[in-house]
């Protein structure tokens, strides 16, 4: 009986954690209408727009170090 409760709690924790991670990850990005729904961070600032595309400034990314682990 204790084994069954342990497995149930483990599976429930993993499922709830997965759902929370999924919704947090999706809430940080919005699909770009111009780039075939490519995800753009919601807090990225549009710097430049021309016929070739859009340029964003996003504080969590840098040219030297790339994206951070904690996006």
C-alpha positions, 0 to 999 in steps of 0.5 A: 500500500505504501508503494502505491501511494509513493508512486502516485505522489511521484507521478502526480508531482511530475505531472503537475510540474510538467504542466506548470513548466509548459504554461510558464514557458508558453506565457513568456513568448508570443508567435510572430505573425511575420515569421511563420509563428516563430516565438518572440519573447514578450518582453523584447523591445522592437528596435528596428523594422524594415522590409527585410525583417524586425530587429529586437532588443532583449536584455536576456540575450547578448551577442557575446554570450548568447541566450542565458540558461534561465530564459 
